[in-house]
Amino acid sequence: MGSVAAVTETGSIVVASGSGSQVPACAGGASSAIWVVGAQKVVPDLATALRRIEEHALPLESARTEAAYGWPSAVNSLLVLNAEQRPGRVTVLLLREAVGF
């Protein structure tokens, strides 16, 4: 269970990570995945998703990690999921409100 950085209107899911630790599970290593996604993360296309990560989410996450750990965050790993090979593995709960960065 977790969240993602963006969801495109065509259904692609974008995961951005500083450590890369959640990427294997998101990519298919976990037998099931549940992502809770705030409405503000839905974007028209992949280009907008990548811009949203760099210009909006990363600065907020960097401020959070600076305060918590003393160093900024970075987008060191990026995963784009366009389809799921195993039907039923992924559940995306889209909330009508802004949640997360």
N, C-alpha and C positions, 0 to 999 in steps of 0.2 A: 504494500500500500504506500502510495506517495503522490507526487504530482509531477507535472512536466512543465517545460518552459513555454510551450505554445502548441496550439492545435490549429491547423489551417481549415478553412471552410471546405476544402476538398477531402479532409480527413487525415492528412499527415500529422504525425505527432513528433514534436521536437524535444529532445532531452539535452540539456546543457549541464556540464559538470566540471568542477574544479579538480576533484580527485579522480573521477572516473569510476568510483566505487559502485554506483548504482547502474552503470551502463550495461554490464553483463545480464543482470536480471531483467532490465527493460528490453534488451535485445532478444530475449528468448530463453535465458537461463532459468528463469522462474517458471514454474508450471502454471501460475496465474498471476495476473497483475491487476490492481485496482488503482486508478489514478483519479484524484479529486482535482478538478480544474475550475478555476474562477473564470467568470465570463470575460474578464479583461484579457485573457490569454488566447481568445479566439481571434484569428487574423485571416485576411483574405488569401495569402499565399506564402510560399516558403521564403521569398525575399523579405517580406514584411516580418515573418517570424524571426529570421536571423537579425534583422535590424532591431526588433523589439528586445531581443536578448542583449545585444551589445549596448543599446542606448538607454534601456529602461531597467531590465532585471539585473544586469551585472553591476551597475553603480549601486543599487540598493543592497544587493548581496555583499558587495565589497565593504560597504559601510557597516553591515552587520558583522562580517568576519573580522574587520578591523577592531570593532568594539569588543567582540568576544574572544578573539585569539591574538590580536595584535598584527595581523597581516591581511592584505586584500585578497579577494577572490579572483578567479580567472576562468575563462572558458577554455579548458584544456582538452576536454572531450565533448564531442557533439554527435548525437545520434538522431537520424531521421528515419522514422518508421512510416512507410507508405501503405503497408498491408500486413496482416497477420496470417502466418501460415497455418496456425492451429486455431480453428474456430472456437470461440468461447474463452480463449486464454486471457484476453484483455477486456476489462470493463472500464469505461470512462464515464465518470459522473460530472456532468457540466452543471455548475452552479450558476444561478442568475445574478450572483453578486461577485464583487471583486474579492478574491481570496489569494493570499500570497503575493509574490512579486510578478 
